[in-house]
Amino acid sequence: MREGIKYHALSKSEKEQYEEQFGDPSQDDAPDEITSEALNKWLFNTDTVDKVLNHLITNDIKVEGGDKLGKTIIFAKNHAHALFIEERFNKNYPEYAGQFLRVIDNYESKAQDLLEVFVDPYEEQQPQIAVSVDMMDTGVDAPRVVNLVFFKAVKSFTKFWQMIGRGTRLCPDLFGVGQDKAYFAIFDYCQNFEFFDVNPEGLENRHTKGLTQQIFEAKLEIALAIRNNINSDDNQRKLAETYIDECHQFIANLDMDRFVVKAKMRMVAEYSDKVRWLNVSKTDCLEINSHLSPLILPNKDDDERARRFDVLMLNYQLALLLSAKNSNRYVNTIHSQTKALLTKQNIPDVALQVPLLKQLQSESFWETINVNRVDEVRVALRDLMKYLDKEQQINVITHFEDEIGEGVDIENAMPISLKTYKERVESYIREHKDHLVIHKLNTNKPITAFELNSLESILFHDESIGSRDDYLENYGDKPLGTFVREIVGLDANVAQEAFAAFIQSGHLNANQITFINNIISYLTKNGIIDKKMLCEAPFTNLHDQGLFGVFADDEVMQVIKLIDDVNNNAMAA
C-alpha cells in the first residue's frame, strides 16, 4: 500500500492465464491499433469481466462501517464495453441489480442527472458504481469516490494522471464521524502502471483537427443535440436540418478521385445518400467523425479568420444547448472581437453591420440570446474578421470536444491568459487546498513520490496553468512539495501541535515560549523555515544570537529536530 493510495491489480497467475488465452491488453488495447478480435477477446470476454468484478467487490474500499462498497468509477473502453459490464454485474449480483451500477456516458439520456447524484459530496445515493466512457475522466469532482477501476489501457500520461485525480478529493467523515477520507484504491487491470514505467511520457496524440473538420463536426453535433431534445422549437429544428443538409453536401461533394476518399468509398457512398441523414444517430456521428470528417477540405475562397470565427460561434451554440456553466467565456470573446470591428467603420462592409455590432455590446442582447440568433450573427460577421488587426484576431485553435467538455467556470474577472505564470499556479494551489496532496502538505502529513507525481501531472500538464519549463524558469530547482507548502502555509493548529510537547515540558521561560510562538507563526504563514533564519530577523528580536542566544545547546538541537520534521514532510519520501 502506498501512502494515500491502495493499488490492486490481477495476480501474476491470473495475468498469465489471461495473456495466454486472450493476449496482453496493454499491447493490444491501444487507440487506433487494436483489432476488433483482440478487443472482443479481452474486454468482452464473460469470464474476464466476471473475475474483474469479483476482484473489485472483494478488495474494494467500503463505507458505512464496511457494509457498503464505496463510490466507484470504472473506466471502460467504449459504450458497448460499458453496457457489457453493466449486464454482467446485474446478472452476477442480483441483489444490486438495477440502480447500484449505472453506465454514465454520452449515450445515456439521463447521464447528467445520474452524474449529479453520483458526485453528491454529502450523501451516498445510487448509483454507487459509475461505468464511465470518457465522461468522467477529467473535470469531475466526486469527493466520495474511493475506488478507481482502470478497465482500459490509457496511453496518454496526462490523461492517466487526470483520471487518477478523480480519487484525490477530500471528504470529511466519509468512514464515520471524525474519520475523513485519507486514501483511495486503484484497480489496474490493463497494466497502465507498467506501461508508464516503460514509457514515462506516454504516447501522446499530437494530431490536431483542422478548422474545417471542427466546423463540420460542430454542426453535426449541434444538429443531433437539437433533434434529440423534445423541447426544441421549430426555429431550432429548421437550423438543425440546415446543418444536416450542409454536412450531407460536404460528403456528397468529396472528390472521388482523391486517394484518401477512395479508401473510404463505402462510407462515402453511404453518406452521400440524403436519405441516410434522416435518422442519423449518435453512433453514426462517431463513425462519421472518425472516418469522413478528416476528408473534408476547406473552401479555397474562404478566409481562415472566418473559419476561426465559425468555430467560436458553433462552440457557443453547443454551450447554450448543453447549458454549459462556462458559456460566458464565449460571450467575452465575441464581445471583444465585435467591439474591435466597430473601430473599422470606415470599411464599407463593416459599416453595413454597425447596428448589429452595437447590439452585441449591450447586456440586453445576450440576455435573450438563442442558438438561431447566434447563427445569424455568425453568418453576418464571419467575413468581416479579416479586417481586424492581427493582434485582435482569434488565434487559438482548439478541439471542439475539448472546448465544451473540459471547460471550467472562472470566477475571477481577469482572463486567465493575461495572468502571469506565478499568478496562475499560485492561484490554482490556493483554490484547491482540498486536493489530497495539497491538504497533506498544509497539515504536515508525509507525502510519497507517487502522490507528488499526481500533483505534478496537474501543475505541469494543464495548459491553463503552465508547463514544467514555466516552473523551472520561475522557481528554479525548488522541490514542488516545498513550493506548495510555501503557498498554502501550515495549518495553525497543526503548527501548534508540532511544538506542543516541547512547550509543555515545563522548563521554558517567557522568552523561549515567545521564540517558539514566533516559529509557529512563521510556519503558519510560510509553510517551511530555513534554519539559517533562526539567527536572523525577526528571530533576533529577543537576542542578537537568535536561537543560540535564547536556548541552551541541548534545547537548540530539539528545536532544530522539530523544524526538520516539519520541513521534511514537504519532501516526498
C-alpha positions, 0 to 999 in steps of 0.5 A: 500500500502506498501512502494515500493510495491502495493499488490492486491489480490481477495476480501474476497467475491470473495475468498469465492465464489471461495473456495466454488465452486472450493476449496482453491488453496493454499491447493490444488495447491501444487507440487506433491499433487494436483489432476488433478480435483482440478487443472482443477477446479481452474486454468482452470476454464473460469470464474476464469481466466476471473475475474483474468484478469479483476482484473489485467487490472483494478488495474494494474500499467500503463505507458505512462501517464496511457494509457498503462498497464505496463510490466507484468509477470504472473506466471502460473502453467504449459504450458497448464495453460499458453496457457489457459490464453493466449486464454482467454485474446485474446478472452476477449480483442480483441483489444490486441489480438495477440502480447500484451500477449505472453506465454514465456516458454520452449515450445515456439520456439521463447521464447528467442527472445520474452524474449529479447524484453520483458526485453528491459530496454529502450523501451516498445515493445510487448509483454507487458504481459509475461505468464511465466512457470518457465522461468522467475522466477529467473535470469531475469532482466526486469527493466520495469516490474511493475506488478507481477501476482502470478497465482500459489501457490509457496511453496518454500520461496526462490523461492517466494522471487526470483520471487518477485525480478523480480519487484525490478529493477530500471528504470529511467523515466519509468512514464515520464521524471524525474519520475523513477520507485519507486514501483511495484504491486503484484497480489496474487491470490493463497494466497502465502502471507498467506501461508508464514505467516503460514509457514515462511520457506516454504516447501522446496524440499530437494530431490536431483537427483542422478548422474545417473538420471542427466546423463540420463536426460542430454542426453535426453535433449541434444538429443531433443535440437539437433533434434529440431534445423534445423541447426544441422549437421549430426555429431550432429544428429548421437550423438543425436540418440546415446543418444536416443538409450542409454536412450531407453536401460536404460528403456528397461533394468529396472528390472521388478521385482523391486517394484518401476518399477512395479508401473510404468509398463505402462510407462515402457512398453511404453518406452521400445518400440524403436519405441516410441523414434522416435518422442519423444517430449518435453512433453514426456521428462517431463513425462519421467523425472518425472516418469522413470528417478528416476528408473534408477540405476547406473552401479555397475562397474562404478566409481562415479568420472566418473559419476561426470565427465559425468555430467560436460561434458553433462552440457557443451554440453547443454551450447554450444547448448543453447549458454549459456553466462556462458559456460566458467565456464565449460571450467575452470573446465575441464581445471583444472581437465585435467591439474591435470591428466597430473601430473599422467603420470606415470599411464599407462592409463593416459599416453595413453591420454597425447596428448589429455590432452595437447590439452585441455590446449591450447586456440586453442582447445576450440576455435573450440570446438563442442558438438561431440568433447566434447563427445569424450573427455568425453568418453576418460577421464571419467575413468581416474578421479579416479586417481586424488587426492581427493582434485582435484576431482569434488565434487559438485553435482548439478541439471542439470536444475539448472546448465544451467538455473540459471547460471550467467556470472562472470566477475571477474577472481577469482572463486567465491568459493575461495572468502571469505564470506565478499568478496562475499556479499560485492561484490554482494551489490556493483554490484547491487546498482540498486536493489530497496532496495539497491538504497533506502538505498544509497539515504536515502529513508525509507525502510519497513520490507517487502522490507528488507525481499526481500533483505534478501531472496537474501543475505541469500538464494543464495548459491553463496553468503552465508547463514544467519549463514555466516552473523551472524558469520561475522557481528554479530547482525548488522541490514542488512539495516545498513550493506548495507548502510555501503557498498554502502555509501550515495549518495553525493548529497543526503548527501548534501541535508540532511544538506542543510537547516541547512547550509543555515540558515545563522548563521554558521561560517567557522568552523561549515560549515567545521564540517558539510562538514566533516559529509557529507563526512563521510556519503558519504563514510560510509553510517551511523555515530555513534554519539559517533564519533562526539567527536572523530577523525577526528571530533576533528580536529577543537576542542578537544570537537568535536561537543560540542566544535564547536556548541552551545547546541541548534545547537548540538541537530539539528545536532544530529536530522539530523544524526538520520534521516539519520541513521534511514532510514537504519532501516526498519520501 
